[in-house]
Amino acid sequence: MSCRSIAIVNLKKTGGGNTSNPSIIKEYAIRDAEYLRKQIELIVPKIIICCGKNLNFNIAKEIFQDAREAMLIFEKSNFIPGRIFKGERYYWVDYVHPQMRKGTHEIKFNSLLSLVERIP
């Protein structure tokens, strides 16, 4: 049942190599900003996780007023870093991309869970 309240949105989903150019990801996100805002409004999430530490949260701040005004409420800087910001409507989690080479998928998942558990 909890999976029905989860949505994953790729900012850029096209074929290519094993890395993406940050400026191209940003270009796609800005181009599709209206659609991204509508998707978030339809989903009505409590938490938005931006995977791709710093990059995607910075893009979110350009697209979403809520992210732009969000205040840092928690930061962890151990093996797998992450940050939580509180906006007026959403909690924004700035986290690593799941395909980051550092750590196993299990370590990254458990690290994300421990981070999200800090959200009231």
N, C-alpha and C positions, 0 to 999 in steps of 0.2 A: 504494500500500500504506500509506503514512503517514497518509492520510486516514482509514483505519479505526481509528486510535488517537486520533482527535479527536472530541470531543463538544461541542456547544453547547447551553447550557441558558438559556432566557429566564426570568428571575424573574417577569416579568409579560408575558404576550402576549395583549393584547386590543386591539380597535380603538380608535382615538382620533386625536388630533392628532399633530403632529410633535414634541411634547415630552411627557415623563412627569413626574408629580408624585413626587418622591422618597419622600414618606411613603406613597404608595400602593404603590410598588414594594416598600418595606420591609414593608408590611402583607401583600402577597402572599407574599413570601419567608418571613416568620415563619409564616404560615398553612401553607405547604407545606414547612416545614423538614424534616419527617420524610422526605418524598419526595426532597428534594434530597440529604440525607445518604445515602439508599439508592442513588440514582443514582451518586453519587461512589464509594461502596463497590463497586458493580458494575463501574464503569469502571476503577478502580484506577489513577488518573492519577499521574504524577510531578509535573506542573505544572498549576495551576489559574489561569487568567487571569480576573481580575475586571475587566470593561470598564465604565467609568463612574467614572473616577478618584475615589478616596476613598469615594464612595457605596457601591458594591457590595462593596468589600473590608470596609468597616465593617459592612455587613450580614452578610457571611461570618463576621466575628468574633463575631457574635451567635449564629450557627447552628452553627459548627464550632469545637470545642475546639482543633483544630490551628491554625486561623487566629488564634484568640484568643492563643495562646501563641507564635506565630511571631515571629521576630526579624528586624529589617531587616538585610539583607546588602548591598544595593546601591540607590542612588538616582541617577537622572539628572534634571536639571531644565532641559535645553535646550528647544528648540522644541516637542517632544512629550515631556512628562515621563512618568516611570514609576518604579516601585519593585519590588524583589524582597524577599520575606520567606521565611525558611526555618522551616517547622514540623517537627514530629517525623516526619510522614508525607509532607508535600507541600511543594512550593515554591509560593508564592502571588505572583502578579504583579498589582500594582495599576496598571492602565493606562487610558488614555482610551477612550471608546466609539468604535467605528468610524464612527459618524455625526457625531462632533464636527466642527464646521465648519472648524476650523483644519487646514490642510494637506490634501494630496491623499490618496486611499486608498493610493497607492503609498508616499508618505512615511510614513504611519502604519504600514503593513505592515512596511516596512524598519526603522523605528524599533523596532517590537515585536520583530522578528527579532534586531536587535542587542542588545536587552535580554535576551531569552531565551538568547542565546548565552553569556551570563555565568553561566548556571546550570551547575554541574559535572555 
